[in-house]
Amino acid sequence: MLSHLGLLSEHAAKKFCDKEALIFEDQSFSFRKLHDLVENFGAGLISLGVKEKDVVTLYASNSWEWIVSYFAIARVGAVINPVNTMLTSSEIIYVVNDCGAKTIICSEDKIQALEDIRKHTQIRNIISFGGKNDGIDSFRSILARNLSIEKEPNVSPGDLSTIAYTSGTTGHPKGAMQSHEAVILNGSMMSQLHMRGADDSVVSALPCPHVYANVLMTGMMMFGTKLILHKTFDVDEVFASIKSYKATIFDGVPTMYMFMLNSPNIKNADLSSLKRCYVGGQTMPVATMTAVEKEFKVPLIELWGMTEIAGLGATFPLLGPNKHGSIGCAIPYCNLKIADVDDCSKEMDMGEVGELMVKGPITMMGYFGDEEKTRETLEPDGWLHSGDLAKMDQDGCVYIVDRKKDMIITGGYNVYPAEIERVLAANPKVALAAVGKQSDELKGEIAKAYIVLKEGEQASEEEMIAFCREQLAAYKCPRKIQFVMDVPKTSTGKIMRRELSTLDGLS
């Protein structure tokens, strides 16, 4: 295994040479070309004063420049700080100050958000993928200098490679620190379990800062997989890419598949080149997975991961049994267990619900500058709390029940939003369902469902509640239904349950 991320582009250039590696908006890059760009831009970073161990913030939309920047930062031995493009100016200021970054690389559409960044941070260099502005260096002008790296960085597998900030449900986001070994191992294990290789072409609109997208990038460099990257997710553009590039794999989150299934253009979409699809980021109802397999005519395999483990921690191997509703088994070199929510040293029996925990070389080094939060998440013996409630079967396959923080306690009973969502997803009129909690004087909390109907369908609140009562115990059924056009989602398309209440009263 390669010892650090900075070696990946050279490895790819030597092994795959002029094979097509990346396509972005009809621009094509070979592995050799990508490596040349990484070397060139890495040397440019050094010329601007970026040193080994310096933190460099990467705040940009999906693009080929993003991927070059990512590997160039690693190439010079600096630490990558990939941030969500949905962050506001104040949030970016917090992150930059928290991790001590002095250089920030951004796409042109983010320049305005960085207008006052130097006033409130230690940022010295701002590099834009757009044109050169006052006080801002141009990515392309740096490349035009054709510099070369003269000294190899001193980097070890256990050194810090990345500080990736979690979205943060309360208070400020936390910076999960990942070693080079963790990131490389994660990407390597996923590609090998899924048998992704030089004959595969992957279509993805996943945001580059997200760990799911990251394992696709590292897999591209290690195993020669072609990546067709989209700036944002658009159903028709994804359909067109799959057809024109004869894609063998599509990677997405549940909402992407739901939009694709609900599109009237799916009837004419040519998906014949696909050999398998993958879904992660959030649990997916079995009914929806079945519908995807029926429409796409390929296996749909689930994976589970989180920022704190540099990617995925569980999935199914391509040639193994695929159990819908399960996220699979632990990836090689790692372990999963279901622990008592009140005493994590106690393991739950088979089939019992507890907190999913993970242990292995993929777990984070800790939260940057926050020992208290690190202790809350990472046990002294190396087990990491996921915050997911789950159960495990006799084969070691894990079934996510819900997020611990999303559980609804109604009249003393535990109600899991994901269970209601799975039932509603099976209704032929429903395109998407999300369930949140509301305060109730009598029961403490009740479940409320927010439903997006399929195009041309109509339904009533009473009809949907009655549908749930046919399959769920009375206490589990939603007490309120609201039909909406869409629900709040993260940049990856994950439903934000805690933001559902912002839809209350809207039609």
Buried (B, 14 or more C-beta within 10 A) or exposed (E): EBBBBBBBBBBBBEBBEEBBBBBBEEEEBBBBBBBBBBBBBBBBBBEEEBEBEBBBBBBBBBBBBBBBBBBBBBBBBBBBBBBBBEBEBEBBBBBBEBBBBBBBBBBBEBBEBBEEBEEBBEBEBBBBBBEBEEEBBBBBEBBEEEBEBEEEBEBEBBBBBBBBBBBEEEEEBBBBBBBBBBBBBBBBBBBBBBBBBEEBBBBBBBBBBBBBBBBBBBBBBBBBBBBBBBBEBEBEBBBBBBBEBEBBBBBBBBBBBBBBBBBEEBEEBEBEBBEBBBBBBBBBBBBBBEBBBEBBEBBBBBBBBBBBBBBBBBBBBBEEEBBBBBBBBBBEEBBBBBBEBEEBEEBBEEEEBBBBBBBBBBBBBBBBBBEEBBEEBBBEEEBBBBBBBBBBEEEBBBBBBBBBEBBBEBEEEBBBBBBBBBBBBBBEBBBBBBBBBBEBEEBBBBBBBBBBBBEEBEBEBEEBBEBBBEBBEEBBBBBBBBBBEEBBBBBBBBBBBBBBBEBEEEE
